[in-house]
Amino acid sequence: MSTPILTGDPDGWRARRTGVKWGLYAPDVLPLWVAEMDAEPCRPVVDAVAAALSRGDTGYPLGRELVEAGQAYAADTWDWTIDASRTSPVADVMIGVGEVLRGVTDPGGPVILSSPVYNAFFDVLDMLDRRVVDAPLTPGGRLDPEALERAFGEATADGERAAYVLCNPQNPTGTVHTGAELETLAEIADRHGVTVVSDEIHAPIVHEGTFTPYLTVEGGQRGVSLLSPSKAWNLAGLKAALVVTGAEAVPGATLHEVHSHGASHLGEIAGAAAWTEGRGWLEQVSREIAANRELLGRLLDEQLPSVGYTAPAATYLAWLDCRALGLGDDPAAHFREKGRVAFSSGPSFGTTGRGHVRVNLATSPDIVTEAVARMAGSLG
């Protein structure tokens, strides 16, 4: 039996980590919020970065190795042929999203989101001075063609340039968008002249269904996709991602070469190693995340049966409907203050996130178990 990757206890992780996940809150608060793993590292990544440091290879990035590794991984995993000439390294996916939006929309202009959706999207739009137009997901967490049609029409009614930021797979719900759903999105976007910018950072971790890259569907070549090994291999601090511009995208969607300077050379080395040599590690950690999905479901059934939960089809994030508990719009605040367990705040994912929390499952089963016990205990 393989040694677990998602292992360790709170004291051990606090002693090993100096970053935001284990450092933001007081020591008695159990953190299951920000999307990073409590994971033993991928050995090929460690070896690649250590070798670079040992040989003094710590200069500016070239980017070629990361692009080639991304091409190979996408071809092997999703049968997706990425055009290297339309691919640019950037520091991370959200930097890439922001820079693409600068090119395809204007200050004060509309950007459509489908709430509940990754809370950092709202922060980036605020920074860019773009206004949010909501096209909420269905109650089942699917893209809603009627909501998209309405929102795209509203956003472009006065002739403004508009974009739609897609989360594919979806964060926080874990929904895996189907090819048919993405084709419908592309058709609606084309009819209204909206540029689709697809954040595909969670694509390597899919438990049910099949991930479909947005640029591979009919009409998708008018969009932009962004991918990175950072979530799936727990490399967020190493800073490297790819922006892939569709062959039919508007000219403003193509980033200037200077944007590639923001990627970290060590991040690119780490990312290339993950995509080429870290696939076995990913397979194991995905199995452990899947087991935690099932564990969470059992624990909630036993201790908090009124909490709504559908096991995520992708990602290592779980979306819990806590409205029946009567804890108000932001139950994460209650659980943090009374239960000493930190989840991501539902309202930060948009107005449809009220009464919900997002839970990070990329941790040890013992920590998941303790988190649910603290939730239940906080209600006594």
C-alpha positions in Angstrom: 0.0 0.0 0.0 1.3 3.5 -0.9 2.3 5.9 1.8 -0.5 8.5 2.0 0.1 11.9 0.4 -2.6 13.7 2.3 -1.4 13.1 5.8 -0.2 14.9 8.9 -1.9 16.6 11.8 -2.5 20.3 12.7 0.5 20.7 14.9 2.8 19.2 12.2 1.5 21.4 9.5 1.7 24.5 11.6 5.4 23.7 12.3 6.2 23.1 8.6 4.2 25.9 6.9 4.8 29.6 7.0 2.2 30.5 4.3 -1.3 31.9 4.5 -3.3 28.7 5.0 -1.9 27.7 8.4 -0.6 31.2 9.3 -3.6 33.5 8.9 -5.8 32.4 11.8 -5.1 31.7 15.5 -3.4 28.4 16.3 -6.6 26.9 17.7 -8.4 27.4 14.3 -8.4 24.4 12.0 -8.0 25.8 8.4 -9.9 24.2 5.6 -10.4 27.3 3.5 -7.9 28.5 0.9 -7.3 26.0 -2.0 -3.9 24.5 -1.2 -3.2 21.0 -0.1 -1.9 19.5 3.1 0.2 17.2 1.0 3.6 15.5 0.9 5.3 17.0 -2.1 5.7 15.4 -5.5 9.2 14.0 -5.5 10.1 14.6 -9.2 9.2 18.3 -8.6 11.3 18.5 -5.5 14.2 16.9 -7.4 13.9 19.2 -10.4 13.8 22.4 -8.3 16.7 21.2 -6.0 18.8 20.3 -9.1 18.2 23.8 -10.5 19.2 25.4 -7.3 22.3 23.2 -7.0 23.6 24.1 -10.4 22.8 27.8 -10.0 20.0 27.8 -12.5 18.1 30.6 -10.9 17.9 33.3 -13.6 15.2 34.6 -15.9 12.7 32.2 -17.4 12.7 31.1 -21.1 9.3 29.4 -21.0 9.9 26.9 -23.7 10.1 23.9 -21.4 6.8 24.7 -19.6 5.0 25.2 -22.9 6.2 21.9 -24.3 5.3 20.1 -21.1 1.9 21.6 -21.1 1.4 20.6 -24.8 2.4 17.0 -24.1 0.2 16.8 -21.0 -2.9 18.3 -22.7 -2.4 16.0 -25.7 -2.0 12.8 -23.6 -4.7 13.7 -21.1 -7.5 15.5 -23.1 -6.5 14.9 -26.7 -6.1 18.6 -27.0 -3.5 20.0 -29.4 -2.2 23.3 -28.0 -0.6 25.7 -30.5 2.7 26.8 -29.0 2.7 30.0 -31.0 -0.5 31.1 -29.3 0.7 30.1 -25.8 2.3 32.4 -23.3 3.7 31.7 -19.7 2.4 34.1 -17.0 2.9 34.2 -13.3 -0.4 32.5 -12.4 -3.9 32.0 -13.8 -5.4 35.0 -12.1 -2.7 37.3 -13.4 -3.4 35.9 -16.8 -7.2 36.3 -16.5 -6.7 39.9 -15.4 -4.3 40.8 -18.3 -6.6 39.2 -20.9 -9.6 41.1 -19.5 -7.6 44.3 -19.8 -7.2 43.6 -23.5 -10.8 42.5 -24.4 -12.9 44.9 -22.1 -12.7 48.5 -21.1 -12.5 50.3 -17.7 -16.0 50.3 -16.2 -17.1 47.7 -18.7 -19.0 44.5 -18.1 -17.7 41.1 -17.3 -20.1 38.3 -16.8 -19.7 35.6 -14.1 -21.9 32.7 -13.1 -22.3 32.7 -9.3 -21.5 31.0 -7.1 -18.0 31.2 -8.6 -14.4 31.5 -7.5 -14.2 34.5 -5.2 -10.9 35.8 -6.6 -12.7 36.6 -9.9 -14.6 39.4 -8.0 -11.4 40.7 -6.5 -9.7 40.9 -9.9 -12.7 42.7 -11.5 -12.7 45.2 -8.6 -9.0 45.8 -9.2 -9.6 46.3 -12.9 -12.6 48.6 -12.4 -14.9 46.2 -14.4 -18.5 45.7 -13.4 -19.9 42.3 -12.6 -23.0 41.0 -14.5 -24.3 37.8 -13.0 -25.6 34.8 -14.9 -26.2 32.4 -12.0 -25.7 28.7 -12.2 -28.8 26.6 -12.0 -29.8 25.2 -8.5 -28.0 22.0 -9.6 -24.8 23.9 -10.3 -25.0 23.8 -14.1 -24.5 26.6 -16.7 -27.9 28.1 -17.3 -28.4 29.0 -21.0 -31.3 31.4 -20.3 -29.3 33.2 -17.6 -26.3 33.5 -20.0 -28.5 34.8 -22.8 -30.0 37.4 -20.6 -26.7 38.5 -19.1 -24.8 38.6 -22.4 -27.6 40.7 -23.9 -27.6 43.1 -21.0 -23.8 43.4 -21.0 -23.6 44.3 -24.7 -26.9 46.2 -25.1 -25.0 49.6 -25.3 -22.3 48.3 -27.6 -19.7 47.8 -24.8 -17.0 45.2 -25.1 -17.8 42.3 -22.8 -16.2 39.1 -21.5 -17.4 36.0 -19.7 -15.0 34.3 -17.2 -15.7 30.6 -17.1 -14.6 28.3 -14.3 -14.0 24.9 -15.9 -14.2 22.7 -13.9 -16.3 24.8 -11.6 -15.1 26.3 -8.3 -16.8 26.0 -5.7 -19.4 23.5 -6.8 -17.0 20.9 -8.4 -19.3 20.7 -11.5 -17.7 19.3 -14.7 -19.1 21.2 -17.6 -20.0 18.9 -20.5 -18.9 19.5 -24.1 -22.6 20.2 -25.1 -22.9 22.8 -22.3 -19.7 24.5 -23.5 -20.8 24.5 -27.1 -24.1 26.2 -26.1 -22.0 28.8 -24.1 -19.8 29.4 -27.2 -22.8 29.8 -29.4 -24.4 32.4 -27.1 -21.1 34.2 -26.7 -20.6 34.4 -30.4 -24.1 35.8 -31.0 -23.4 38.6 -28.6 -19.8 39.2 -29.3 -18.6 38.2 -25.8 -15.1 36.8 -25.3 -15.0 33.7 -23.1 -12.0 33.5 -20.8 -11.8 30.0 -19.3 -10.0 29.3 -16.0 -9.1 25.6 -16.3 -6.7 25.3 -13.3 -8.6 22.4 -11.7 -8.8 20.3 -14.9 -6.4 17.6 -13.8 -8.5 16.6 -10.8 -11.8 15.1 -12.1 -13.6 12.3 -10.2 -16.7 11.9 -12.4 -17.2 12.7 -16.0 -14.7 14.0 -18.5 -13.0 17.4 -18.6 -13.5 19.3 -21.9 -11.1 22.1 -22.7 -13.1 25.1 -23.8 -10.9 25.7 -26.9 -11.7 22.3 -28.2 -15.5 22.7 -28.6 -17.3 24.2 -31.6 -16.9 27.9 -31.4 -14.4 27.7 -28.5 -11.5 29.0 -30.7 -12.9 32.5 -30.2 -12.0 32.2 -26.5 -8.9 32.0 -24.2 -8.0 29.2 -21.9 -5.6 29.3 -18.9 -4.1 26.3 -17.3 -1.4 25.5 -14.7 -0.1 22.6 -12.6 -0.3 24.7 -9.5 -3.6 23.4 -8.0 -3.3 19.8 -8.9 0.4 19.5 -7.7 0.2 22.1 -4.9 2.6 24.5 -6.5 0.8 27.9 -6.1 3.8 29.5 -4.5 6.1 28.8 -7.4 4.2 31.0 -9.9 3.8 29.6 -13.4 0.8 29.2 -15.7 0.0 29.2 -19.4 -2.4 31.4 -21.4 -3.6 29.8 -24.6 -5.3 32.1 -27.0 -7.8 30.6 -29.5 -7.1 30.9 -33.2 -10.2 33.1 -33.8 -9.9 35.2 -30.6 -10.1 39.0 -30.9 -6.7 40.7 -31.2 -6.9 42.2 -27.7 -6.9 38.7 -26.2 -3.3 38.0 -27.2 -0.9 39.0 -24.4 2.3 41.1 -25.0 5.5 39.1 -24.7 6.4 41.1 -21.6 3.7 39.3 -19.7 5.8 36.1 -19.8 8.4 37.8 -17.7 6.3 37.4 -14.6 6.5 33.7 -14.5 9.1 32.2 -12.1 12.0 30.2 -13.7 11.8 27.8 -10.8 8.0 27.7 -11.1 8.4 26.8 -14.8 10.9 24.0 -13.9 8.5 22.7 -11.2 5.5 22.8 -13.5 7.3 21.0 -16.3 8.4 18.3 -13.9 4.8 17.9 -12.6 3.3 17.6 -16.0 5.9 15.2 -17.3 7.0 13.1 -14.3 4.3 13.8 -11.6 1.4 11.9 -13.1 1.7 9.0 -10.7 1.6 11.4 -7.7 -1.5 13.0 -9.2 -3.3 9.7 -9.6 -2.7 8.8 -6.0 -3.6 12.2 -4.5 -6.8 12.2 -6.7 -7.8 8.8 -5.2 -7.2 10.2 -1.7 -9.3 13.3 -2.4 -12.1 11.1 -3.8 -12.0 9.1 -0.6 -12.3 12.3 1.4 -15.4 13.2 -0.7 -17.1 10.0 0.5 -15.9 10.5 4.1 -17.3 14.0 4.2 -20.7 12.7 3.0 -20.8 10.0 5.7 -19.8 12.4 8.4 -22.4 14.9 7.4 -25.1 12.3 7.2 -24.3 11.2 10.8 -23.7 14.5 12.4 -25.2 17.3 10.3 -27.9 15.7 8.1 -29.6 19.0 7.4 -26.5 20.3 5.6 -26.9 20.0 1.8 -24.0 18.3 0.1 -23.3 16.9 -3.3 -19.9 15.2 -3.7 -17.9 17.3 -6.2 -17.3 15.8 -9.6 -14.0 17.6 -9.8 -11.5 19.6 -7.7 -10.7 19.1 -4.1 -13.4 21.6 -2.9 -16.8 20.9 -1.4 -19.8 23.3 -1.4 -22.0 22.9 1.6 -25.6 24.4 1.8 -26.0 25.4 5.5 -29.1 27.4 5.2 -31.2 25.0 7.2 -28.9 25.6 10.2 -30.2 29.1 10.6 -26.7 30.7 10.7 -27.4 33.6 8.5 -25.8 34.6 5.2 -22.2 33.7 6.3 -22.2 30.4 8.3 -18.4 30.3 7.9 -18.2 33.2 10.4 -20.1 31.1 12.9 -18.0 28.0 12.4 -14.8 30.0 12.7 -15.9 31.8 15.9 -17.8 29.0 17.7 -16.2 25.9 16.2 -12.7 27.1 15.6 -12.7 25.7 12.1 -12.1 28.0 9.0 -14.0 27.5 5.7 -14.3 29.9 2.8 -17.2 32.3 3.2 -20.1 31.5 0.8 -21.1 35.1 0.1 -17.6 35.8 -1.2 -18.6 33.6 -4.2 -21.5 35.9 -5.2 -25.0 36.5 -3.9 -26.0 32.9 -4.6 -23.4 31.8 -2.1 -25.3 33.1 0.9 -25.8 30.5 3.5 -23.0 28.3 2.1 -19.4 27.5 2.9 -16.6 26.0 0.8 -14.6 23.2 2.4 -11.0 22.2 1.3 -10.8 18.4 1.2 -7.1 18.2 0.3 -6.1 17.3 3.8 -5.8 14.2 5.9 -8.9 12.2 6.8 -8.3 12.9 10.4 -8.5 16.6 9.8 -11.7 16.3 7.8 -13.2 14.2 10.6 -12.2 16.8 13.2 -13.6 19.6 11.1 -17.1 18.1 10.9 -17.0 17.3 14.6 -16.2 21.0 15.3 -19.0 22.1 13.0 -21.5 19.9 14.8 -20.2 20.9 18.2 -20.5 24.6 17.5 -24.3 24.2 17.2 -24.8 22.8 20.7 
